[in-house]
Amino acid sequence: MPHTLVTPTQMGQILKTARKNNQLSQTELASRVGLSQSRISAFEQQPENIGLGQLLSVLNALGLELIVQPRQTTAPQALLAQDSDAPEW
């Protein structure tokens, strides 16, 4: 089921739920991705501190993927125009 993230806390909840749905302990998940149990716990409790590479490894181990797409409601074009690094959708 797709999840729309608005806050980092939501990512932590998704990771924890997926881990439990896969019947994995934090220690088992950590072993699969080469991290410590305390790091997995930190991901679930403070997901704003997750590095992208580690996040993708954990998602992969849980059978999940990250998809980036345009929002359903479009942002004002004036704001996007101000950001020269903004992707062109």
Number of C-alpha atoms within 10 A of each C-alpha: 2 7 10 9 10 8 10 16 15 16 22 21 15 16 22 21 13 17 21 13 10 13 11 14 14 19 15 16 20 19 12 12 16 12 17 15 16 12 17 26 17 15 24 24 17 15 20 15 13 18 10 9 9 16 19 16 17 23 18 13 17 19 11 14 14 11 8 6 7 10 8 6 6 7 10 8 8 8 9 13 10 9 9 8 8 10 8 7 5
